[in-house]
């Protein structure tokens, strides 16, 4: 079984979710300023809100992200040291994981979530209903 490859794939997926959460907020604001209607699509906005909601809940509840848990398990199955192997593993992990007290992460995630809610209020998503 290619556990090392799967662990790297989970890490890339995890990084992609981070990019979606952070970049999504930037796209929503920039898109509204530029008149891009797609950034207000209900499915996009709900997925974005749900993603940051999960992150905040995990932080405040002290729950390790399931993707982190899966990645560590896969690395252990591969017999690989944690974050000490492939190019992808080395560079993406450096961008994604950093040290700090748990309360600082919970606070940062919560402030980011407040920004998402403020943008939701300022630029409401489309309801999906078309005017008649």
N, C-alpha and C positions, 0 to 999 in steps of 0.2 A: 504494500500500500504506500502511496507517495505522501506520507504524512508531512514531510518538510514542505513539499509543494502546496499542499492543502493549507498548511499554516500560513505560508506566504500569501495565498489567495485570500484567506480570512483577514489578514493584516491589510491588504489592499482594499478589500471591501469596507473594512472599518474606516480606513482613511477616506474612502469615497463618501461614506456617510457624514464624516466630519466636514468634508468639502461641501456636501449638500446643505448641511445645517448652516454653516458660516456663509458660504457662497450664495445660498438661497436667499438669505436676508439681504445681501448686497444686490442680488438680481431683482428682488421685489421692489426695493427702493429705486434703483437705477431704472428699472423697467417702467415704473409708474412715472418717473420724471421724463422718460423718453417716449411714453405713450405705447408701450408694448402691452397689449391686452393679455397675452398668454400668462404673464406673471401673476395675474389675479384669478387664474383658473382655480375653481374650488378644490379639485383633487390635489393640485400642487400645493396650495396654501394649507390644506388639511394635513397632508403628508409632512410638510415642513413643521407645522405646529406640533404634530404628534411626535416627530423626531426629537425636538428640543424638550418636549414634555417628558419623554422617556429618560432623556439624559438628566434632567433636573431631578426627577423622582429617584433615579438610581443614586445620584449624588447625595441627596438628603437622607435616603434610607440606608446609605452605606453599602449598597449592593454593587458588586463588581459587574461590569458590563459582560453580558453573555458572550459577546464576540471575543473579548479578552480571555475569558475562561476557556472558550473553545480553542483559541489559538495556542494558549499555554499547554492545553491537553495534547493537541496535535504535535507540538514541539517535543513534549515528553515522550509521546509514542514514537517519534522519529529518533529519539535518543539524542536530540540536539540540545545544546545549551540555549537558554532563553536569550534571544536577540544577539546571537553571535554567529551568523552564518552568511547567508546569501546577500547579494547586493540589495535586493528589494527589502529584505528583512532589516538590514543595517540602516538604510536611509529613510525608509518610511517610518520605522520605529523611532528614529531620532526626532522626526517631526511630530509624531503622535504622542509619545510618552515622555513626561517630564516630572520632576519631583516637586512636591509642595504639600502643605498640610491639607487634609481632606476638606476642612471648612472653607479654605480659599477657593477650591474647585467648586464646591456647592454654591458659594456666593457668586463666583464668576458666571457659572451656568445660569443661576437665577437672574442675574442682571441681564444676561443675554436674552433669556426668555422674556423678561419685561420689555426689552427692545422689540422682540418679535410681536408681543401683544400690542405694543404701541403702534407698530407698523400695520398690524391687522386693523386697528382702529382707524389709523390715518388713511390707509389704502385698503378698504374692505374687499374681500374676495367676491368674485361674481357668484351669484346664487345658483347659476345654471338654468334659471328660468329665462326664457326669451320673451321680450315684450310682444304683445299681440297687436 
